[in-house]
Amino acid sequence: MDFLTSSILSGIAYDVIKHGMMLTADNLKDRLRDWLIDDSVLLKLSSELERLSLTDDMSESAIEKRITASPELISILGNIKPAVESNTIIQSHSGSGDNVGRDKISF
């Protein structure tokens, strides 16, 4: 399963800073809505990003290098997973009739 990576987080941080906003838990929550993150983790994440002293003069790659150099952030990122839920349906079918994977509506 994919995890939130430093390059994804650096892109988000860059966009937030570029627009003159602070890297707060609320701003991160809005941009990380596709990831399973609880509020306490968001607070830790924003706190660690604040410790890096990121500025709007930095490029996205410079921000990524700072994030990658922080073992605390790498640890936090490794536990954040996508919120995308996937369903896998495996079917075997022989004979005549329908092969319907989920809800079938007949009229």
PAKOLLO-797517 format. One record per residue: residue number from 0; residue in one letter; x, y, z of N, C-alpha, C, O, CB in turn. Coordinates in steps of 0.2 Angstrom, whole numbers, always signed. Glycine has a CB too. Example, Ala and Ser with C-alpha at 12.3 -4.5 7.8 and 13.67 -1.06 7.14 Angstrom:
2
+-------+------+-------+-------+-------+-------+-------+-------+-------+-------+-------+-------+-------+-------+-------+-------+-------+
| bakol | sepa |  n.xx |  n.yy |  n.zz | ca.xx | ca.yy | ca.zz |  c.xx |  c.yy |  c.zz |  o.xx |  o.yy |  o.zz | cb.xx | cb.yy | cb.zz |
+-------+------+-------+-------+-------+-------+-------+-------+-------+-------+-------+-------+-------+-------+-------+-------+-------+
|     0 |    A |   +66 |   -28 |   +39 |   +62 |   -22 |   +39 |   +66 |   -16 |   +39 |   +71 |   -17 |   +42 |   +57 |   -22 |   +45 |
|     1 |    S |   +64 |   -11 |   +35 |   +68 |    -5 |   +36 |   +64 |    +0 |   +39 |   +67 |    +6 |   +40 |   +70 |    -3 |   +29 |
+-------+------+-------+-------+-------+-------+-------+-------+-------+-------+-------+-------+-------+-------+-------+-------+-------+
//
This chain:
107
+-------+------+-------+-------+-------+-------+-------+-------+-------+-------+-------+-------+-------+-------+-------+-------+-------+
| bakol | sepa |  n.xx |  n.yy |  n.zz | ca.xx | ca.yy | ca.zz |  c.xx |  c.yy |  c.zz |  o.xx |  o.yy |  o.zz | cb.xx | cb.yy | cb.zz |
+-------+------+-------+-------+-------+-------+-------+-------+-------+-------+-------+-------+-------+-------+-------+-------+-------+
|     0 |    M |    +4 |    -6 |    +0 |    +0 |    +0 |    +0 |    +4 |    +6 |    +0 |   +10 |    +6 |    +3 |    -5 |    +0 |    +6 |
|     1 |    D |    +2 |   +11 |    -3 |    +6 |   +18 |    -4 |    +6 |   +21 |    +3 |    +1 |   +21 |    +6 |    +3 |   +22 |   -10 |
|     2 |    F |   +11 |   +25 |    +4 |   +11 |   +29 |   +10 |   +12 |   +37 |    +8 |   +14 |   +38 |    +2 |   +17 |   +27 |   +15 |
|     3 |    L |   +10 |   +41 |   +12 |   +12 |   +48 |   +10 |   +19 |   +49 |   +10 |   +23 |   +47 |   +15 |    +9 |   +53 |   +16 |
|     4 |    T |   +22 |   +52 |    +5 |   +29 |   +53 |    +4 |   +31 |   +60 |    +5 |   +27 |   +64 |    +5 |   +31 |   +50 |    -3 |
|     5 |    S |   +38 |   +61 |    +6 |   +41 |   +67 |    +7 |   +40 |   +72 |    +1 |   +39 |   +78 |    +2 |   +48 |   +67 |    +9 |
|     6 |    S |   +40 |   +69 |    -5 |   +39 |   +73 |   -11 |   +31 |   +76 |   -11 |   +30 |   +81 |   -13 |   +40 |   +69 |   -17 |
|     7 |    I |   +27 |   +72 |    -9 |   +20 |   +74 |    -9 |   +19 |   +79 |    -4 |   +16 |   +85 |    -5 |   +15 |   +68 |    -8 |
|     8 |    L |   +22 |   +78 |    +2 |   +21 |   +83 |    +8 |   +25 |   +89 |    +6 |   +22 |   +95 |    +8 |   +24 |   +80 |   +14 |
|     9 |    S |   +31 |   +89 |    +3 |   +34 |   +95 |    +1 |   +30 |   +99 |    -4 |   +30 |  +105 |    -4 |   +41 |   +93 |    -2 |
|    10 |    G |   +27 |   +96 |    -9 |   +23 |  +100 |   -14 |   +17 |  +103 |   -10 |   +15 |  +109 |   -12 |   +20 |   +95 |   -19 |
|    11 |    I |   +14 |  +100 |    -5 |    +8 |  +103 |    -1 |   +11 |  +109 |    +3 |    +8 |  +114 |    +3 |    +5 |   +98 |    +3 |
|    12 |    A |   +17 |  +108 |    +6 |   +20 |  +113 |   +10 |   +22 |  +119 |    +6 |   +21 |  +125 |    +7 |   +26 |  +110 |   +14 |
|    13 |    Y |   +25 |  +118 |    +0 |   +27 |  +123 |    -5 |   +20 |  +127 |    -7 |   +21 |  +133 |    -7 |   +30 |  +120 |   -11 |
|    14 |    D |   +15 |  +124 |    -9 |    +9 |  +127 |   -11 |    +6 |  +132 |    -5 |    +4 |  +137 |    -6 |    +4 |  +122 |   -13 |
|    15 |    V |    +6 |  +129 |    +1 |    +3 |  +133 |    +7 |    +8 |  +139 |    +8 |    +5 |  +144 |    +8 |    +3 |  +128 |   +13 |
|    16 |    I |   +14 |  +138 |    +8 |   +19 |  +144 |    +9 |   +18 |  +149 |    +4 |   +19 |  +155 |    +5 |   +26 |  +141 |   +10 |
|    17 |    K |   +18 |  +146 |    -3 |   +18 |  +151 |    -8 |   +12 |  +155 |    -8 |   +12 |  +161 |   -11 |   +18 |  +147 |   -15 |
|    18 |    H |    +6 |  +153 |    -6 |    +0 |  +157 |    -5 |    +0 |  +161 |    +1 |    -5 |  +164 |    +3 |    -6 |  +153 |    -6 |
|    19 |    G |    +6 |  +162 |    +5 |    +6 |  +166 |   +11 |    +3 |  +163 |   +17 |    +1 |  +167 |   +21 |    +4 |  +173 |    +9 |
|    20 |    M |    +1 |  +157 |   +17 |    -2 |  +154 |   +23 |    +3 |  +150 |   +27 |    +8 |  +149 |   +25 |    -8 |  +149 |   +20 |
|    21 |    M |    +0 |  +149 |   +33 |    +4 |  +146 |   +38 |    +3 |  +138 |   +37 |    -2 |  +136 |   +35 |    +3 |  +148 |   +45 |
|    22 |    L |    +8 |  +134 |   +39 |    +7 |  +127 |   +39 |    +4 |  +124 |   +46 |    +7 |  +121 |   +50 |   +14 |  +123 |   +38 |
|    23 |    T |    -2 |  +126 |   +46 |    -6 |  +124 |   +52 |   -10 |  +117 |   +51 |   -10 |  +115 |   +45 |   -11 |  +129 |   +54 |
|    24 |    A |   -12 |  +114 |   +56 |   -15 |  +108 |   +56 |   -22 |  +108 |   +51 |   -23 |  +104 |   +48 |   -17 |  +105 |   +63 |
|    25 |    D |   -25 |  +114 |   +52 |   -31 |  +115 |   +48 |   -30 |  +116 |   +41 |   -33 |  +113 |   +36 |   -35 |  +121 |   +50 |
|    26 |    N |   -24 |  +119 |   +39 |   -22 |  +120 |   +32 |   -20 |  +113 |   +29 |   -22 |  +111 |   +23 |   -17 |  +125 |   +31 |
|    27 |    L |   -16 |  +109 |   +33 |   -14 |  +103 |   +31 |   -20 |   +98 |   +30 |   -20 |   +94 |   +25 |    -9 |  +100 |   +36 |
|    28 |    K |   -25 |   +98 |   +35 |   -31 |   +94 |   +35 |   -35 |   +95 |   +28 |   -37 |   +90 |   +25 |   -35 |   +95 |   +41 |
|    29 |    D |   -35 |  +101 |   +26 |   -39 |  +103 |   +20 |   -35 |  +100 |   +14 |   -39 |   +97 |    +9 |   -40 |  +110 |   +19 |
|    30 |    R |   -29 |  +100 |   +14 |   -25 |   +97 |    +8 |   -24 |   +90 |    +8 |   -22 |   +87 |    +3 |   -19 |  +101 |    +7 |
|    31 |    L |   -24 |   +87 |   +14 |   -23 |   +80 |   +15 |   -29 |   +76 |   +16 |   -29 |   +71 |   +19 |   -18 |   +79 |   +21 |
|    32 |    R |   -35 |   +78 |   +13 |   -41 |   +75 |   +14 |   -42 |   +68 |   +11 |   -46 |   +64 |   +13 |   -47 |   +79 |   +11 |
|    33 |    D |   -37 |   +66 |    +6 |   -37 |   +60 |    +3 |   -33 |   +55 |    +7 |   -32 |   +49 |    +5 |   -35 |   +60 |    -4 |
|    34 |    W |   -31 |   +57 |   +13 |   -26 |   +52 |   +17 |   -29 |   +51 |   +24 |   -33 |   +56 |   +26 |   -19 |   +56 |   +18 |
|    35 |    L |   -28 |   +45 |   +27 |   -31 |   +44 |   +33 |   -26 |   +47 |   +39 |   -21 |   +44 |   +40 |   -32 |   +36 |   +34 |
|    36 |    I |   -28 |   +52 |   +41 |   -24 |   +56 |   +46 |   -29 |   +58 |   +52 |   -34 |   +62 |   +51 |   -20 |   +62 |   +43 |
|    37 |    D |   -27 |   +56 |   +58 |   -31 |   +59 |   +64 |   -28 |   +65 |   +66 |   -22 |   +67 |   +64 |   -31 |   +53 |   +69 |
|    38 |    D |   -32 |   +69 |   +70 |   -30 |   +76 |   +72 |   -24 |   +76 |   +76 |   -20 |   +81 |   +75 |   -36 |   +79 |   +76 |
|    39 |    S |   -22 |   +71 |   +80 |   -16 |   +71 |   +84 |   -10 |   +71 |   +79 |    -5 |   +74 |   +80 |   -16 |   +66 |   +89 |
|    40 |    V |   -11 |   +67 |   +74 |    -5 |   +66 |   +69 |    -4 |   +72 |   +65 |    +1 |   +74 |   +64 |    -7 |   +60 |   +64 |
|    41 |    L |   -10 |   +76 |   +63 |   -10 |   +82 |   +60 |    -6 |   +87 |   +64 |    -2 |   +91 |   +61 |   -17 |   +85 |   +58 |
|    42 |    L |    -7 |   +87 |   +71 |    -4 |   +92 |   +75 |    +4 |   +91 |   +75 |    +8 |   +95 |   +75 |    -7 |   +92 |   +82 |
|    43 |    K |    +5 |   +84 |   +76 |   +13 |   +82 |   +76 |   +16 |   +84 |   +69 |   +21 |   +87 |   +69 |   +13 |   +75 |   +77 |
|    44 |    L |   +12 |   +83 |   +64 |   +15 |   +85 |   +57 |   +16 |   +92 |   +56 |   +21 |   +94 |   +54 |   +10 |   +82 |   +52 |
|    45 |    S |   +11 |   +96 |   +58 |   +12 |  +103 |   +57 |   +17 |  +106 |   +62 |   +21 |  +111 |   +60 |    +5 |  +107 |   +59 |
|    46 |    S |   +18 |  +103 |   +68 |   +23 |  +105 |   +73 |   +30 |  +104 |   +70 |   +35 |  +108 |   +71 |   +22 |  +102 |   +80 |
|    47 |    E |   +31 |   +98 |   +67 |   +37 |   +96 |   +64 |   +39 |  +100 |   +58 |   +45 |  +102 |   +57 |   +37 |   +88 |   +62 |
|    48 |    L |   +34 |  +102 |   +54 |   +35 |  +106 |   +48 |   +37 |  +113 |   +51 |   +42 |  +116 |   +48 |   +29 |  +106 |   +44 |
|    49 |    E |   +34 |  +115 |   +56 |   +36 |  +122 |   +59 |   +43 |  +122 |   +61 |   +47 |  +127 |   +60 |   +31 |  +124 |   +65 |
|    50 |    R |   +46 |  +117 |   +64 |   +52 |  +116 |   +67 |   +58 |  +117 |   +61 |   +63 |  +119 |   +62 |   +53 |  +110 |   +70 |
|    51 |    L |   +56 |  +115 |   +55 |   +60 |  +115 |   +49 |   +61 |  +122 |   +47 |   +66 |  +123 |   +42 |   +57 |  +111 |   +43 |
|    52 |    S |   +58 |  +127 |   +49 |   +58 |  +134 |   +47 |   +58 |  +135 |   +39 |   +63 |  +138 |   +36 |   +65 |  +137 |   +50 |
|    53 |    L |   +53 |  +133 |   +36 |   +52 |  +133 |   +29 |   +50 |  +140 |   +27 |   +46 |  +143 |   +31 |   +47 |  +128 |   +27 |
|    54 |    T |   +52 |  +143 |   +22 |   +51 |  +150 |   +20 |   +48 |  +150 |   +13 |   +49 |  +145 |    +9 |   +57 |  +154 |   +21 |
|    55 |    D |   +45 |  +155 |   +10 |   +43 |  +156 |    +4 |   +49 |  +157 |    -1 |   +48 |  +157 |    -7 |   +38 |  +161 |    +3 |
|    56 |    D |   +55 |  +158 |    +1 |   +61 |  +158 |    -3 |   +63 |  +152 |    -5 |   +67 |  +151 |   -10 |   +66 |  +162 |    +0 |
|    57 |    M |   +61 |  +146 |    -2 |   +63 |  +139 |    -4 |   +60 |  +136 |    -9 |   +54 |  +138 |   -10 |   +63 |  +135 |    +3 |
|    58 |    S |   +63 |  +132 |   -13 |   +60 |  +129 |   -19 |   +57 |  +122 |   -16 |   +58 |  +120 |   -10 |   +65 |  +127 |   -24 |
|    59 |    E |   +53 |  +119 |   -20 |   +49 |  +113 |   -18 |   +54 |  +108 |   -16 |   +54 |  +104 |   -12 |   +44 |  +110 |   -23 |
|    60 |    S |   +60 |  +107 |   -20 |   +65 |  +102 |   -19 |   +69 |  +104 |   -13 |   +71 |   +99 |    -9 |   +70 |  +102 |   -25 |
|    61 |    A |   +70 |  +110 |   -11 |   +73 |  +112 |    -5 |   +69 |  +110 |    +1 |   +72 |  +107 |    +6 |   +75 |  +119 |    -5 |
|    62 |    I |   +63 |  +111 |    +0 |   +58 |  +109 |    +6 |   +58 |  +101 |    +7 |   +58 |   +99 |   +12 |   +51 |  +111 |    +4 |
|    63 |    E |   +58 |   +98 |    +1 |   +58 |   +90 |    +1 |   +65 |   +88 |    +5 |   +65 |   +83 |    +9 |   +58 |   +87 |    -6 |
|    64 |    K |   +70 |   +91 |    +3 |   +77 |   +89 |    +6 |   +76 |   +90 |   +14 |   +79 |   +86 |   +18 |   +83 |   +93 |    +4 |
|    65 |    R |   +73 |   +95 |   +16 |   +73 |   +96 |   +23 |   +68 |   +91 |   +27 |   +70 |   +89 |   +32 |   +70 |  +104 |   +25 |
|    66 |    I |   +63 |   +90 |   +23 |   +58 |   +85 |   +26 |   +61 |   +78 |   +26 |   +61 |   +74 |   +31 |   +52 |   +84 |   +21 |
|    67 |    T |   +65 |   +76 |   +21 |   +68 |   +70 |   +21 |   +74 |   +69 |   +26 |   +75 |   +64 |   +28 |   +72 |   +69 |   +14 |
|    68 |    A |   +77 |   +75 |   +28 |   +82 |   +75 |   +33 |   +79 |   +74 |   +40 |   +83 |   +74 |   +45 |   +86 |   +81 |   +32 |
|    69 |    S |   +73 |   +75 |   +41 |   +70 |   +74 |   +47 |   +67 |   +67 |   +49 |   +62 |   +65 |   +46 |   +64 |   +79 |   +48 |
|    70 |    P |   +71 |   +64 |   +53 |   +68 |   +57 |   +55 |   +61 |   +57 |   +58 |   +57 |   +52 |   +57 |   +73 |   +53 |   +60 |
|    71 |    E |   +60 |   +62 |   +62 |   +53 |   +62 |   +65 |   +48 |   +63 |   +60 |   +42 |   +59 |   +60 |   +52 |   +68 |   +70 |
|    72 |    L |   +49 |   +67 |   +55 |   +44 |   +68 |   +49 |   +43 |   +61 |   +45 |   +38 |   +59 |   +43 |   +46 |   +73 |   +45 |
|    73 |    I |   +49 |   +58 |   +44 |   +49 |   +52 |   +40 |   +45 |   +47 |   +44 |   +41 |   +43 |   +41 |   +56 |   +49 |   +38 |
|    74 |    S |   +46 |   +46 |   +50 |   +42 |   +42 |   +54 |   +34 |   +43 |   +54 |   +30 |   +38 |   +53 |   +44 |   +42 |   +61 |
|    75 |    I |   +33 |   +49 |   +54 |   +25 |   +51 |   +54 |   +23 |   +49 |   +47 |   +17 |   +46 |   +47 |   +24 |   +59 |   +55 |
|    76 |    L |   +26 |   +51 |   +42 |   +24 |   +50 |   +35 |   +23 |   +42 |   +34 |   +18 |   +40 |   +30 |   +29 |   +53 |   +30 |
|    77 |    G |   +27 |   +38 |   +37 |   +27 |   +31 |   +35 |   +20 |   +28 |   +38 |   +19 |   +22 |   +36 |   +32 |   +28 |   +39 |
|    78 |    N |   +17 |   +31 |   +43 |   +11 |   +29 |   +45 |    +4 |   +32 |   +42 |    -1 |   +30 |   +45 |   +11 |   +30 |   +53 |
|    79 |    I |    +5 |   +36 |   +38 |    -1 |   +39 |   +35 |    -2 |   +36 |   +28 |    +2 |   +35 |   +24 |    +0 |   +47 |   +33 |
|    80 |    K |    -8 |   +33 |   +28 |   -10 |   +29 |   +22 |   -16 |   +32 |   +18 |   -20 |   +37 |   +21 |   -12 |   +22 |   +24 |
|    81 |    P |   -17 |   +31 |   +12 |   -22 |   +34 |    +8 |   -29 |   +32 |   +10 |   -30 |   +26 |   +13 |   -22 |   +32 |    +0 |
|    82 |    A |   -34 |   +36 |   +10 |   -41 |   +35 |   +12 |   -45 |   +31 |    +7 |   -51 |   +30 |    +8 |   -44 |   +41 |   +14 |
|    83 |    V |   -42 |   +30 |    +1 |   -45 |   +26 |    -4 |   -47 |   +19 |    -2 |   -42 |   +15 |    -1 |   -41 |   +27 |   -11 |
|    84 |    E |   -53 |   +18 |    -3 |   -55 |   +11 |    -2 |   -56 |    +7 |    -8 |   -59 |   +10 |   -13 |   -62 |   +11 |    +3 |
|    85 |    S |   -53 |    +1 |    -9 |   -54 |    -3 |   -15 |   -57 |    -9 |   -13 |   -56 |   -12 |    -8 |   -47 |    -4 |   -18 |
|    86 |    N |   -62 |   -11 |   -18 |   -65 |   -17 |   -17 |   -63 |   -22 |   -23 |   -63 |   -20 |   -29 |   -73 |   -16 |   -18 |
|    87 |    T |   -61 |   -28 |   -21 |   -59 |   -33 |   -26 |   -64 |   -38 |   -27 |   -66 |   -41 |   -21 |   -52 |   -35 |   -25 |
|    88 |    I |   -67 |   -40 |   -32 |   -72 |   -45 |   -33 |   -69 |   -50 |   -38 |   -67 |   -49 |   -44 |   -79 |   -42 |   -36 |
|    89 |    I |   -68 |   -56 |   -36 |   -66 |   -62 |   -40 |   -72 |   -66 |   -41 |   -75 |   -69 |   -36 |   -60 |   -65 |   -36 |
|    90 |    Q |   -73 |   -68 |   -47 |   -79 |   -72 |   -49 |   -77 |   -77 |   -54 |   -72 |   -77 |   -58 |   -84 |   -68 |   -52 |
|    91 |    S |   -80 |   -83 |   -53 |   -79 |   -88 |   -58 |   -86 |   -89 |   -61 |   -91 |   -89 |   -57 |   -76 |   -95 |   -55 |
|    92 |    H |   -87 |   -90 |   -67 |   -93 |   -91 |   -70 |   -93 |   -96 |   -76 |   -89 |   -96 |   -80 |   -96 |   -84 |   -73 |
|    93 |    S |   -98 |  -101 |   -75 |   -98 |  -106 |   -81 |  -106 |  -107 |   -82 |  -110 |  -107 |   -77 |   -95 |  -112 |   -79 |
|    94 |    G |  -107 |  -108 |   -88 |  -114 |  -109 |   -90 |  -118 |  -103 |   -92 |  -114 |   -98 |   -94 |  -118 |  -112 |   -84 |
|    95 |    S |  -124 |  -103 |   -92 |  -128 |   -97 |   -95 |  -130 |   -93 |   -89 |  -130 |   -95 |   -83 |  -134 |  -100 |   -99 |
|    96 |    G |  -132 |   -87 |   -91 |  -134 |   -82 |   -86 |  -129 |   -76 |   -85 |  -125 |   -75 |   -89 |  -135 |   -86 |   -79 |
|    97 |    D |  -131 |   -72 |   -80 |  -127 |   -66 |   -79 |  -121 |   -68 |   -74 |  -122 |   -72 |   -70 |  -132 |   -61 |   -76 |
|    98 |    N |  -116 |   -64 |   -75 |  -111 |   -64 |   -70 |  -110 |   -57 |   -67 |  -107 |   -52 |   -70 |  -104 |   -66 |   -74 |
|    99 |    V |  -114 |   -56 |   -62 |  -115 |   -49 |   -59 |  -110 |   -49 |   -53 |  -111 |   -53 |   -48 |  -122 |   -47 |   -57 |
|   100 |    G |  -106 |   -44 |   -52 |  -101 |   -43 |   -47 |  -104 |   -40 |   -41 |  -102 |   -42 |   -35 |   -95 |   -39 |   -49 |
|   101 |    R |  -109 |   -35 |   -42 |  -112 |   -32 |   -36 |  -119 |   -32 |   -36 |  -122 |   -37 |   -39 |  -109 |   -25 |   -35 |
|   102 |    D |  -122 |   -27 |   -34 |  -130 |   -26 |   -34 |  -132 |   -26 |   -41 |  -130 |   -22 |   -46 |  -132 |   -20 |   -30 |
|   103 |    K |  -137 |   -31 |   -42 |  -140 |   -31 |   -49 |  -147 |   -28 |   -48 |  -151 |   -30 |   -44 |  -140 |   -38 |   -52 |
|   104 |    I |  -149 |   -24 |   -53 |  -156 |   -21 |   -53 |  -159 |   -23 |   -59 |  -157 |   -22 |   -65 |  -156 |   -13 |   -52 |
|   105 |    S |  -165 |   -27 |   -58 |  -168 |   -29 |   -64 |  -175 |   -26 |   -65 |  -178 |   -24 |   -60 |  -170 |   -37 |   -64 |
|   106 |    F |  -177 |   -24 |   -71 |  -183 |   -21 |   -72 |  -188 |   -25 |   -76 |  -193 |   -23 |   -77 |  -182 |   -14 |   -76 |
+-------+------+-------+-------+-------+-------+-------+-------+-------+-------+-------+-------+-------+-------+-------+-------+-------+
//
